[in-house]
Every structure is written in structure tokens, then in C-alpha cells.
Amino acid sequence: MPLEVAPLDYGIVGAYLALMIALGAWTARRIRVFKDYFLAGGALTTPLLICTLVSTYYELDVTFAVSETGFDSGLVAWFWQERPYYFAIILAALILPARVRRLPCMTLPDVLEHRYGPRARVAGAIACFVYSLPITAIAGLAAMCKVLGWPPAWGLGAAVGVCVLYTTMGGLWADAISDTVQFVLMCGAFAVAIPIAAAWVGGHDVAPHLPAAHMTATGGLSHWMLATWTVSALTVFVEPAFYQRMFAAKDTASIRRALIAGILLWAAYDWGATVLGMFARAAVEQGLLDAKLEGKAALLTVCMHTLPVGLKGLFLGGVLAAAMSSVDSYSLLASGNLVYDIYRPLRGGTLPERTMVRLTRAGVVLVTIVALLASLAFDKITDAWVFMAGALVAVVFVPVTGALFGNPRPAAGFASACAGIAGFGAYLALVYTLGVYDEEGESWVWRAGGLELWREFAVLFALPVSAAGYLIGNLAGKREP
């Protein structure tokens, strides 16, 4: 049954979309060369970096996934699904900015070529392109349309179309400034929704209405699954959006301050999504919401049932902001992978600045269309995330770590990337071929010899294989002249 949305709420959402287009047109005046378009001229300050990092990295699918885990399993969503990322970001903030910014690079694949040569660059660019396709954000928008009863073509067309319009006009300038507005909306929406939802379910102490495991740090999940969630935090060290912002920052101190400040905001937002999911579960247990409510719809359902007219519009704007702040950033990144990291080297390594800007703008449109089509290939958002994040870590984590902290031979990077993706693909092939779909776990599992090998464990298998490829390439390859 579609949730009720008043005309005033639609008006608030429409005003937000119009503001995004106006920001794109305003920032387009700043674009002169490719660095202006892709890296905002290297002039992003700490406040802009905080807003663009927090809103970009916190996609709508993450919002839904955290609230879904809060609904299904409770506090483990914050303690294990998300908290490893905070420790990874602290470490990244301390060790990455100075090392990355001293390199003559503009992208993550640039870093690989600088250390290993063009073959490693191509492998890294392909992995970054796959990861940066805004598939999960678009899938989150589609889920939102379904819960609200909006026609998907209309809802997706409006939100994604606006993203494409302001991003093609203003590039990273439009992205960063629009992210500032989106950041305020995201935080404001949760700040309003949480106390109202808490009062509706009988107060913040919902423990009596939840299964006992919901109030534990592990939620009853296996140690191997928790280990997989922890290892997934390694994406922080090879996150293409982080590297783009590091190269776009005004100075090293700005990016370090932004990452440290962002941790507090990410943690607060994760906590809000977790408790809203738990409030929804408590409402189901009390008969306030349909017993058939699915976890992925928990956050939207509880907020749209409790918020008054006007505040619903603010909340919907915040939810849209969570999606659009990722669609714009990752479509720009993926387009940069195509034009700067792949096409430009094929043309001898140089292209006129205006040509680069024009092609990257066209690439944003192309990338968004590809992501829309690719999102249809995945039944669940988590299916897409497992594949995309796993492929990125398998291909680039070991080579990038070696490039930044070691002195490897050029062959090590390409060998590691090939071994990593081969190991990742082989594991998934075995699980999908020999395993079965587990309805309770909502994932594929291969049970062999008393072991339960879940699809999500692919990255645990791929990383040692990638490391082995790195060592072999480093031992067998030639040294740099």
C-alpha cells in the first residue's frame, strides 16, 4: 500500500531538485580546464571536503542496508557492520594524505601507473570503473520509489536526471557544493525523525519489544561473517572518491581534518539508521506496522508513518540527498576512469583540455545509463555491493598498498591485480555453481566438509591470492632502470 505524501511535501522535494539545478548552472562558470572540472581546481577547503566526503560515502543503499540490519539483527549494524570503517578512516587519515598528495597524479589508477606502469593502470581503471558505477545508489532510489508507490520511471527519471544535469554542468564544483546542501538535509532529516519515531513506539528503550539478540553487539551472527564485514572496511584505503578528494583538496591538512571530522558524522548517521530500523522492528512486534514489513523498507515506512506533513517532505529530501550525493560523485568518477584513465592514454597520453571536459561531461550521461541498466541485473542491493566492492579490493588493495609503502618491481602490480580478480571470480563461480541459495541468510552458501562458505567471503579468499601474485611478480619481474 503506497505511503501517503501530501502536496506540500512534494513541493519541498521539488524545491530541492530545482536548487540542485541552479547550483550546477552557477558552478559551471568556474570550469576552464579539466582539473577545474574533475578536481575543482585543487581548491576544496575543509568545510566543503567534510560535506562532500560524508554525503558521498554515505549512499542511500548504505542508509537502507544499515537500517535493514538494525531491523533484522539489532545493534550489530552499528557495532560490526559499520564501526570497522571508522577505525579504517582514522588510519587512512593519518597515513594516506601526505603520501598520496606528493605524487604527480589525479586519480587512483594514476598512482598505479606511477609505480607499476600502464598495464597496472588499465587493470586499476577497470576495477575503479566497475566500483564507481552508481548502481547501488540507483537501486536504492528504485527501492524508495517502490515503497512510496511512485512509478519507477518517474521517480528515477527526476532524481537521476537532475543529478546528471548539474554534474555535467559544474563537475566536482557542483558536486561538492550540492553535497553541502545534501549533507544538511540528510542530517536534518534524521535529527527530526528519530525523536518522533521513538515517541511513537513508546520511548527510546525498545528492548522489551525486540528479540534478545538485537541488544547484543554481534546480533547472533557468525564470527566469519563479522570478519568479512571487518575486511570490507579495506575499501576505505582504495576508495576512488577519497583519492579524488585528496587530489582536489587545498592542502594536506584540509583532507586530514575532513576525514577525522567526518568519522563523528558518519558514526552519528549510522547510529540513527540503526535505531530507526530497530524502532520499526519494535513497531512490528507491537502491531503498529504490518507484520510482513521487510527490513529494506523499515526506515522509510516508520518515518512516513510518524512524521507530520511538511516534515515528511524534509525527510524525503534527505533520503533523496543520500542517493543523489552518490549518483553525482560516482558518475563523475566513472566518467573520469573512461576518459582520463583509459581513453586519454590510448590517444598518446594527451588531449586538449576542452576535449577532456567535453568528453567527461558526455561520459557522465553514458555512465548513468549503464548504471541504470546494470542495476536490473541484481535482485538485491547487497548483491551488487558484494560484487563491486569485492572486485575493487581484490584488484587494487595490495598493489596500491605496495605502491604507497614499498618499492616494488613494476611487474608486481599487474600480477597482483590479475591474481586478485582471478581468485575473486573463481570463488564466486564455485559458490554459485556448487552452492545453494539460503532463504534465511538471503545469500548463496556452499556447504562442504562441514564448512559454510558464503558468497560474502569472496574477498577473504581473493586478498591472499592477490598478495601471492604480488610476491611472485616482485620476485620474477625486472627492476626499474
N, C-alpha and C positions, 0 to 999 in steps of 0.2 A: 504494500500500500504506500503510495507516494507520500512523503512528508510535506506538511503544509508550509508554503513560503508566501508571505504577503507581498503586495506590490511595493511597499516601502523598502523591504529587504532587497527586492530585485533592483530597485533604484540605487541603493547603496552599492551593490555589486557593479551595476552599470557605470556609476561614477568612478569607481576604482579602475575599471578597464579603460575608460576614457583618459584618466590621469596617466596611465602607463603609456598610452599612445602619445600623449603630449610630451612626456619626458623623453621618449625616443626622438621626436622631432627636434626638441630643444638641444639634446646632446649631439645630434648629427652635425651641428656646426663646428664641433671640436675635431672632426675627422679630417686629417690631411694625408697621413701616411699609414702604412699597415700597422706600425707599432701603436699609433693612436687608436686604431680600430680594435686590435686584438689585445693590447696590453694597457689601454687607457693612457698611452704616452709614458708609462712608468711613473705615474704621479699619484697613485692611490695612497691616501693618508690612513692613519689608524682607525678613525671612526668609520670611514667607508669600508675598509677592509673587514672590520668586525661585522658589519651588517651584511656584506656580500658573502663572507665565508659562512656565517651562521645560517643565513636563509638558503644559500645554495646547497650546502651539505645536508640540510635537513629537508629532504624531499617529502612530498605528500605520501609516497609509499612507505617511507620510514615512519611518518606520523601514524598511518593506519596500522603498520606492522607492530609498532610498539604498543599501541592501544589494543590490538588484537591479542598480543601475548599477555598483556595485563588482564584482558578478559578471560583468556583460556588458562593462564598459569600464574597470574598474580605478580608479585614483586620481583620475580626473576627477570622480568622485562627490563627493569632498571639496574638490578644488581649484576646481571651477567650478559644480557643481550647488548646493553649499551655502555656500561661502565668501563669495559676494556678500552673503548675508544678514547675515553678521557685520559687514561694513562699514556696511550699511544700518542695523543696530540701533545701532551706535556713534553714527552721525549722528543717528538718531532720539532716542537717549538724551540727546544734548547739546542738541537744539533743540526737541523736542516737549513734554516735560512742563510746563515753565513756561508756554508759550503755551496749551496745552490746559487746564490746571487753572485759569487765570484766567477762563475762560469759564463762564457760569452754565448748564452743560449736564450731561447724564448719559450721553449716547450720541453716536456719530459722526453720525447724522442730526440730532441736536440742534445740532451745530456747523454743519451746512449751513443749517439754518433760521435760526440766529442771524445768519448773514451774508447769505443769499440769499432767505429766505422759505419758505413752506410747500411750494411746488412742488418745490424742490430737496430738501427734507426727504423727501418721498414717494419721489422717484427714488432717493435715497440709501438709504432704508429698505428698498426692494425689493431693491436690489443687495446690501445687507448681509444681508438675509434669505436670499437665494439662496446667498450665500457661507457663511453661518453654519449652514445645514442640515448636520448631521453625516453627510453622505453618504459621504465618503471614509473616515471612521473606521469606519462600519458596514460598508463594503465591505472594509476591512482585516480586520475581525472575521470576515466571511464567508470571506475567503481563508484565515484562520487555521484556521477550522473544517474547511475542505476539506483542508488539508494534514494536519491531525491526525486526519482521519476522523471528526470529530464531526458528528452530524446538525445542519445549519444552524439549524433551528427551535429546537433545544435550546440550542445554544451562543449564538446571538444572543439568544434569549429570556432566558437567565440574565444575560448581561452587560449588555444594554441595559435589561432590566427593573430591575436593581439601580441602574443609573445614573439612570433615571427616578425611582425611589423616593427615593433620598437627595437628588436635586436638587430635587424638588418639595417635600420637607420643609424643607430648610435653605438653598436658594438659593445665593448666592455664598459664604456662610459655609461651607456643606457642601462646595461645590466647592473652595474654597481649602484647607480643612483636609484633605479627602480627597486633593487633589493633592499635599500634603506626603507622605502615605504612598505615593502612587503614584510620586512623584519618587524616593524612597528605593528602592523596588522596581525601577524602571527602571534606575537607575544600578547597583544591586547586581547585577542580572541580567547586565548586560554585563561588570562587573568580574570576575565568576566565569566567564562563558562564554568570554571572549577567550583567556586563557592555556591553558585546557583544549583549545579548538579548535586553537590554534596548535601545541600539542604533538602533536595527532593528525595534522596534515598535515605534520609534520616540522620545526616551528620557525617563527619569525616571518618568516624570509627565504623567501618563497614565489615570488620572481621566476623561478627556473628552471622552475617549473611553470605559468607564466602566459604568454599572448601578450605580445609586446614592447610593444604599445601600452598594455597595462594599467598599465605602470610610468611612463607619461608623464602630464603634467598635463592634456593635452587629450583623451587617450583616442582620438585619431583622428577626433574629431567636427568638424563644420564650424564656421567662425567665426560664422556666422549662428545656429546652434543654441546656441553658447556665449553669444552676445549675448542670445538670448531668455531663457536661464536667468538671466543677469545682470539683465535688465529685470524679471523676475518678482520680484526682491527688493524692488521698489517696493511690494509688498503690505504690507511692514513699516510704511510710513507711513500706511496706511489700514486696518490690521488691527483689526477691531471688538473683538477680545479685548484688545488693547493699550489701546485707548481706555477700555474698561470698567475695566481695572485702574488706569489713570491717574486716573480719577474716583473709584475706590474706595480709592486709596492714602491713608495717613495724612497724608503731606506730599509735596512735590515731590522732595525729596532721596531719599525712600524708593524712588520709582519709578525714579529715575535710577540709584541704586545697584543696584537689582534687575536692570535691563536690562544694565548693564555686567557684573555678576557672571554673569548668565545666558549671556552670549556664551561664556565659558570652558566652561560646562557643555554648551551646545549643540554647540560645536566638538568636545568630547571624545566626546559621544554620537554625533555624525555620523561621527567617525573610527572609533569602534567598529563602527558599522553597515557602514561601507565595508570595513574589514579582514575582518569576518566574511563579507561577500559574496565577497571575494577568496579567503578560506580555502576557501569552498565550491567556487569555481571550481578552485582547486588540487586539492581532493579529487576532483573530477570528472576532471581531467586525469591523476590518479594511479590512477584506477579505484576509489577509495574510496567514491564516490557514483555513482548512476545517471547515465549519460551524457545521458539525456533530462531531467535536472533543469532546471526553469525558474527564471529569476532571481528571480521574485517569491516562490518557495518556498525560496530559498537559505538565508536566515538561520535560519528555523525548522528546516529539515532538518539543517543542520550542527550546530546546538546540541542538538537532540533525539537525534542520533546519538552525541554525545560526552559529554553531561552524565550523571552518575550519578543514581540515584533520590534524590529529595529536592531536589537542585539543579535537576532538571527542573521541579519544582513552583515553585521560586523564579523560574526563568526564565519559565515560563508566566504566573505572577503579574505579572512585569514587563511582558510583552507585553500582557496584558490591561490593565494600568495605562496603557500608552501609548495604547490605544484609549479606555478609559473616561474618562481625563482630558480627552479632546477631546469625547467624546459629551456629557458633562455640561455643559461650558463652552459649547459652541456651541448646544446645545439651549436653554440658558438665554438666550443672546444672541438667537437667532432668535425665541424666545417674546417677549422684550422688544421686538424690532422690531415684532411683530404688535400687542402690547397697548399699549406706551408710545408707539411712534413712528408707528403707523398708526391704531389704533382710538381711542386717547385724543384725538387732535386732531379726529377725526370727531365726537366727543361734546362738542365745545366746548372741549377742552383741559384739562378737569378730570374726575377720577374719584375717588371715595372711596378712601382708602389700602387698606382691607381688600379692596375690589373689585379694585384693581390687583393685589394679591398673589394673590388667588384666581384671577383670570383668567390671570395669568402662570404659575401652577402648572398650570392646565389646559392652557395653551399648550405647556408642556414636553412633555406627553404627546402632544398633537396634532403638534407639530414632529417628534418622534421617529418617529411613524407615517408622516408624509410623507416623511421621510428614508429610512426602510426601503423604501417603495415606489419612491422616486426612484432609489435605488441599483440597482434592477433595470433601469433604462433605460440603464445604462452597462456596456459589456462589460469595460472596464478601469478601474482606479482613476485612472490618468493621464488618461483621457478626461474624467472628472468634474472633476478638478483643473484641467485646461486651461480648461474652460468656466467654472467657478465663480470661480477667481482672475482669469481674464481679464476676466470681466464686472465684477467689483468694481473692478479697476484702471481699466478703460475708463470707468466711470461716475463714480467719486468721487475719483480721484487728483488730477486737475487742479483741480476745484472746491475740494477740501479744502486743497490747497497754496495756492491763491489766497486762501481764507478766513483761513488762519493767517499768511500772509506778505505779503498785499497789502490793497488797499482797493477791491475790485471793485464794480461795479454789481450789483444783485440779479439782473438777467436773465442775467448771465454764468454762474451756477451751473447753472441749469436747461438753458440752451443747451448748455453743455459736456457735461452728463450725457447729454442726448439725442443729441448728435453722437457721443459716445464709444460708446454702445451700438449706434447705427446702423452706425458703422464696424466695430465688432467683429462684429456679426451679418452684415453684408454680406461681410466677408472669409471668415467660416466658410461662408456659403452658397456662395460661389464655389468654395472648396476642395472642399467636399463634392459640389457639382454637376459641376464640370469636372475634378476631380482623381481619383486612384485610391488605393486602399489599398496601401501599401508593406509587404510582409510582413517584410522585413528591418528596416526602421525602426519597424515596428509603429505606423504612424500614416498619416494622409492627406496626400498631396502633390499639388500642381497644378504640372505642368511646362509652362512657357510661355516661348517665346522664349529657351531656354537657361537659364531660371531655375527653381529648385526652391523653390516656395512651400509650406512645410509648415504644417500646421494650427497648430502651436505658435507661429507667427509672428503670430497674430492680434493680440496685444497690441501688437506693434511697429507695426502699421498703425493700431490704434484710438487710441493716445495722441496722435499728431499731429492726427488728426481731432477728438478731444476738445479739444485746445488751440486749434484753429481755431474751434470752436464757442464756446469761452470768449472769445476775442478779439472775435468778431462780437457776442456778447451784451453784452460790456463796452462796445463802441463804440456799439451801437444802442440799448441799454437806457437807462432813465431813472435818474438818480441818486437816492439815498435822500433823502427830505425831511429 
